[in-house]
Amino acid sequence: MSKYKLFLLRHGEGAWNKENRFCSWVDQKLSEDGVKEAQDCGKLLKEQGYKFDLVFTSILSRSIQTAWLVLEAMGQEWVPVVKSWRLNERHYGALIGLNRAEMALQHGEEKVKLWRRSYDITPPLIDESHPYYLEIYNDRRYTTCDVPKENLPRAESLKEVLDRLLPYWNSTVVPEIQKGKTVLISAHGNSCRALLKHLEGISDEEIAKVTLPTGIPVLLELDGNLKPVKPRQLLGDQAKIQAAIKKVEDQGKAKQAT
Ligand SMILES: O=C(O)[C@H](O)COP(=O)(O)O
């Protein structure tokens, strides 16, 4: 029997989603379309009568901005928002800033697919020579984490995302859900995929086939042990959702950047 409702949300389209660049820990804001996606998401959740008690976000602006826009559209701005780096997007290491389609041209589509969707392949590590290294590691927000800055990741596989996310999920999110709170997690494509893998018991192979579109709420109905009692529901127009998933998958197809 369904006891709890949990909502996962990949933030609305970011500026670098549009440019097809790996964004990851670079703090890009939402694009104009991304703002609209977040607002539409909030309107839809309001129409369907959902009410949140608590929202969790990463410490990247695009997930926080998405949460604010959703809450504003729902008229629930007062709902507490709690932030942690443990919900951040997967750290794409040296791939950060690069164009996916160009990478596919250079390294082949299969390699890019492995980097993007495999469970345990870690992309090449970022180092000091990378153009975004200082922007990321000199950012004040990373002095507020529950691990010293030197121990923050330099690149992550999906497995490594789950390894850093799970302690936070278990210690901080689960108790709130078990108190009966309806929780929204406004995070990222890969932090949401990692959590879905854990909750739905998806195999290492099958998780490669799971892609989340931006700005579409995913509803999970859970039993008392937080096991899903039915398949996840992506809320909204199903044809549009399928087209949006395909668009994300096609980002890894080889073509010259325009
Ligand atoms: O980090 C990013 O750029 C994306 O939000 C996730 O990228 P992906 O779809 O290539 O995993």
The ligand as an SDF file (V2000), in Angstrom:
LIG
                    3D

 11 10  0  0  0  0  0  0  0  0999 V2000
   25.9700   17.9430  -16.0500 O   0  0  0  0  0  0  0  0  0  0  0  0
   25.2910   18.1560  -17.0510 C   0  0  0  0  0  0  0  0  0  0  0  0
   25.7040   18.8100  -18.0060 O   0  0  0  0  0  0  0  0  0  0  0  0
   23.8880   17.6150  -17.2380 C   0  0  0  0  0  0  0  0  0  0  0  0
   22.9770   18.2490  -16.4650 O   0  0  0  0  0  0  0  0  0  0  0  0
   23.8040   16.1340  -17.1750 C   0  0  0  0  0  0  0  0  0  0  0  0
   24.4220   15.7200  -18.3040 O   0  0  0  0  0  0  0  0  0  0  0  0
   24.1780   14.2890  -18.9820 P   0  0  0  0  0  0  0  0  0  0  0  0
   22.7720   14.2400  -19.4910 O   0  0  0  0  0  0  0  0  0  0  0  0
   25.1890   14.2790  -20.0890 O   0  0  0  0  0  0  0  0  0  0  0  0
   24.4690   13.2580  -17.9400 O   0  0  0  0  0  0  0  0  0  0  0  0
  1  2  2  0
  2  3  1  0
  2  4  1  0
  4  5  1  0
  4  6  1  0
  6  7  1  0
  7  8  1  0
  8  9  2  0
  8 10  1  0
  8 11  1  0
M  END
$$$$
